[in-house]
Amino acid sequence: MSLDIDRWNLECEFNNVDHRTDLNGAERLIVRRGQPFTISLFLRSGSHQPGLSSLDCVAETGPQPSEQYGTRASFGLSANVDASCWSAAVTSPPGDMVALSVCAAPDAPIGRYTLTLGGSGRIQFILLFNPWCTGDAVYMDNQQSLAEYVLSQDGIIYRGSYKHPITTPWNFGQFESGILDICLRILDMNPKCLKNPGKDCSGRRNPIYVSRVLSAMVNCNDDKGVLLGKWTDGYEGGVSPMFWRGSVEILRNWDTEACQPVRYGQCWVFAAVACSVSRALGIPCRVVTNYLSAHDNNGDLVIERHINEKGELIQSREMIWNYHCWVESWMTRPDLKSHFDGWQVSDPTPQEKSEGSYCCGPVPVRAIKEGELTFKYDAPFVFAEVNADVVTVMKKPDGGTSRVTSAAVVGQKISTKSVGSDAREDITHLYKYPEGSDEEREAFQKAGHQNKLLQQQQNQGLDLAIKVTSDMRKGCDFDVFAVVTNNTQSEKKCRLVFGSCAVSYTGILGDNCGFKDLLNVELSPGAGEPNRRVPLRLNYSKYGGLLTEDNLIRVAALLMDYSTRDATLAVRNIVLENPEIKVRILGEPKENRKLAAEITLRNPLPETLENCCFSIEGANLTAGGVISERLGSSVGPGEDAKVKVYFTPTRSGLRKLVVDFDSNQLCHVKGYRNVIIGK
């Protein structure tokens, strides 16, 4: 006898808390696969009789539900819920109110579902990946890691340089109002869905497929993706990538502008948005920074860079980015041989095409470490980013070329935010074996990285290094040094060209910030001690107007030995510190109680700051929006820019208040303050 259902209660609050989706709100049912949820059914007539009552259930997702594609499932009542497949069971005693427990298969496609109950009940819910479920491909068995990589709505992204990593706070905001719907819309707008929606919705059972779709859809190069990248020639028609403090505003802009791309993004913005969407859908995800990241576009694992006789870089397509950000997502890889489950690299920044579209990954981090370049997807490109060899060639005025000795390296200090703290975690060892180890050699042999294997340590007896001081702050004048050591037994006469220029984080060169050319550098036979320490003064009056928003200066020294005609190059990118933003919380932070913060920045420049503005945002702090406070007056050198802002926290717990300062002279200075909100 079929149950005669009159009405129902989806018990959204209870179920969403139980499924750890309550940060999305309690207005609708949002559950995770492989875990039961319970709804209350109120019968019109009769009562539930164990073993006698029946209920035909049909769960459907997508525009063309099909049992063949796994987007439609039919099931009836069982004695108990079976978490390995779609199932339903009554968990209440006989009566006119029935507690129905329903469980989605742990490999069911994620997305919007309609569940039909007999002939009279149709309910809607959203199904997400479940990293708490052992049967789910994204299962992760560490509670602290799950809190960080799925539930945390804020984090830190590393920029700057490998000698001086700079923390950039980010509001991922994956549980803010409307964001989950936007993430599902991103899946619906992907070209594979538009071409064959039935097959695409079926693919959403697989986190490998979903991650690859997201890698393509976060950029808009060949689809209706979220962000348009721009690295040169200003940001007309949009805003600088440095403008963004979080993903929420970007995703909402894309959604409200009919899926027109948001202008503009660069690598850390692409990665951060991909991380937000992945976490919203239930895939554990983190943003990773690779310092000195190679862009090898011909697959030979070699970056050939050319310089002129002044040591200045001649631009080419193959470059070494000061840093590059991508994401890692956690999942099993049943499509590969064993031991390659876990973190997978995906890169949403559009660089090279993969299978006809601008996407990259997912590829196991371990495959990169082991040199397994045949593994899906895009292993050679990622392997080169962390392992490529660098060859430097000098082009002479007569058209000839010569090799230059240079200690250039790639893939340094690979970094991500630590679990449960704001400390930087160095994960280089997950990507690379120790340099010179037998394991490294084996990985290179497997990858066919012959250039690195054959490379001999070239020591011509002249050593060149660039040293810096600790006072390299924006607005200051400071020295950098070329340190030359003659390790040979003979006296040397050399030419030293020592120059500097502004540079973007992707290696695009700007104008000269300081230069000297010493034609007669005499070096007596050395005993391992530096022979010469040549200073180069960098004055704010010269470099201040040339810097990009990356605050980077490329310093290069080229030493040419007159007797042997050998050349040695040393290059170092230095990052200038922005001033600190200080945030003082006024009063006791409580849930749903108005709170004030006093925000201060001291002007470090020898010039007045005009048109100053502070902007703040934070998950569950600023109501999903951005609060901006503009100063009424200019701020002179050494003076404080200070504002008081008010906001109302809506959730207890540890929250990150992300702050951005902007002015005509000092742009996009980032800061943050962790705030513990009480109940």
Buried (B, 14 or more C-beta within 10 A) or exposed (E): EBBBBEEBEBBBEBBBEBBBBBBBBBEBBBBBBBBBBBBBBEBEEEBBEEEEBEBBBBBBBBEBBBEEBBBBBEBEBBEEBBBEBBBBBBEBEEEBEBBBBBBBBBBBBBBBBEBBBBEBBEBEBBBBBBBBBEBBBBBBEEEEBBEBBBBBBBBBBBBBBBEBBBBBBBBBBBBBBBBBBBBBBBBBBBBBBEEEBBBBBBBBBBBBBBBBBBBBBBBBBBBBBBBBBBBEEEBEEBEBBBBBBBBBBBBBBBBEEEBEBBBBBBBBBBBBBBBBBBBBBBBBBBBBBBBBBBBBBEEBBBBBBBBBBEBBBEEEEBBBBBBBBBBBBBBBBEEBEEEBBBBBBBBBBBBBEBEEBBBBBBBBBBBBBBBBBEBBBBBBBBBBBBBBBBBBEBBEEEEEEEEBBBEBBBBBBBBBBEBEEBEBBEBBEBBBBEEEEEEBBEBBEEBEBBBBEEEEEEEEBBBBBBBBEEEBBBBBEBBBBBBBBBBBEEEBEBBBBBBBBBBBBBBBBBEBBBBBEBEEBEBEEBEEEBBBEBBBEBEBEBBBEBBBBBBBBBBBBBBBBEEEEBBBBBBBBBBBBBBEBBBEBEEEBBBEEEBEBEBBBBBBBBBBBEEBBBBBBBBBBBBBBBBBBEBEEBBEEEBEBBBEBEBBBBBBBEBBBBBBBBBEBBBBBBBBBBBEBEE
